[in-house]
């Protein structure tokens, strides 16, 4: 996991999930995942607190979360590692049991046009 400062993450792979259902409004979150290394072969993942704002830089998007963290996601890294796919499938299935829908948005989504709940 590459960490520039305590609140900035640069994932190897990433997707945006749309979460709806239950008593909460529609929420968009970054599901970030990193490849494993020699000592940690499984990899790692993080689900951000909820997107509040997106800005575009040259080759990446900056997704700001409710917690103040920023996920710096390269535009060509949309997708998941094998480990990340296992985790998100589990999250999707567990959410269905709770009456909540978790949907992975397509990679051609215009992240700047989605309506995010601001803090």
N, C-alpha and C positions, 0 to 999 in steps of 0.2 A: 504494500500500500504506500503510494507516494504521498507524502504530507509536506506541503510547502510551509504552512503556518498552522497553528492549532485548529483553525476553522476552515481550511481549504483542502479539498480532496481532488485528486486527479485519477479517476478510475481507468483501468485498462479497457474495460467494456462497460456499457451503461444502457439502460432503457428508461423510459418514463412510463409509470403505471397510473391509471385512472382508477380511483377507489370511490365507490358509491354504495349507499345502502345504510340501513340503520338510522341513527339519529343525527348523523353528521352530514354536512354538505359535501358535494363532489370535491375531492382532493386529488391533486396530482403530486406524485413523488418520484424522485430519482432513485432507481435501484442500481447501485454501483457495484461492480465486482472486479476483483483483481486476480490475476493468475497466481498460482502457488509457485513457490521457489523450491530449492533443493531440500531445505529443512521443513518447509510447510507446503507439502504437495497439493493439498486440497484447495488452497486459495482462500479468499475472504470476500465479504460483501457488507454493504451498508444500505439501509433504506433511509433517505433523508426525512426530515421532520415535516415536509410539505413545501412545495414550491410557492414562493411569494412573488418572484420576479425573475425574468430571463433577459440576459443581454447577449449580443453576438459579438465576438471578437473575430480576428482573421480566420482561424481554423477551428474555433471551439465556441461552445456556449457556456455561459456562466449562469448556473441555476442557484439562486439565493433561497435559503430555507427559513422557516419560522424561527429556528434556533440561532440564525445569524451565520450559519455555515454557508460556504460556497462550493459547489461542485463544478469543477472546470472540466467539461466533457468535450473531447475531440469529435468533430462532426463525422469523421469516418470510423469511429469506434462504437457505433450503435450496435448493440447485440449483447450476448452473454457468453461467459465461459461455461464449460460443462458443469462446474460446481454451482455457478450462479443459476443455471437452468434448473438444476435439482431443487435449489432453495426456493426459487420463485414459483415453481410448480406446487411445492408444499404450501406456500403462502396462499396461492390461489385456491387450492383445495380446502384448506382450513377456513378460509374466509367464506367460501360457499356454505359451509356448515353453519356459520354464524349469520347467514343472510346478507353478506356483503359481497359485492362484485369487485374483483380486481382484474383489470384489463391492461394488457401490454399494448401501448399505442404504436402504430406503424412508424417506421423510420422516416417516412416522407411527411410526417406531421410538421406543420409550421409552429415551432415552439413559441415564437414571438406573438402569435395570434391567439393563443389559448387564454382564457380568462382565469386568472389565479386569484385566490383570496389573499388580499394584502394583510399584513400584520395590523 
